[in-house]
Amino acid sequence: MRVGGAWTTLAGERFKVWRTSLHPGGDGVVHPTGTTPIELLEVQPAGKARMAASAWANGARWSDGDRLGT
């Protein structure tokens, strides 16, 4: 599933979401939604190249339960 380059934030830092999955497979970062969790697979932090969401999450210090902004 491709989100289409939607922007969001985490801890005030903007990033673009390029690819997600509705069926979490453990390759990305799982985020809860109102119904079905989505898995972020590919993101692009502001001013940087696209990268695997798992690599981004390590640098962003993502932890389970974190919520994305709007």
Secondary structure as UniProt FT lines:
FT   STRAND          2..10
FT   TURN            11..12
FT   STRAND          13..21
FT   STRAND          29..31
FT   STRAND          38..45
FT   TURN            46..47
FT   STRAND          51..52
FT   HELIX           53..60
FT   TURN            64..65
//
